[in-house]
Amino acid sequence: MYENDPLWKMRHALIGLALALLLSVLLAALAGRLLGDLVGGEYGTRVTVYGLLLLHVVVGAGVLFAKVARHETRPVTPGRVLMWLGSLWLWPLLLLGARKAPPPAD
């Protein structure tokens, strides 16, 4: 029944990415508060920093899902969630690494 469902095949990636995104929202709130206090300390500054960090991880979730989700077949573990979490914050490096990869040999 589930063999032909593409979302079922990507369930490990979806769960891992969703958990990492949830943790990233909390981390972005904390970082927004800390960085906002360093920059200006006003509420508007903290909200702006939080919004930018949140935008960064949400875009990262889309990029990661598009680039690597279909290849993720390992079960979700705390270590895998931490890997997804780190990947959400460092996703621009994934794009830089993809540009430097040599073209496939024919």
Disulfide bonds with the S-S distance in Angstrom:
none
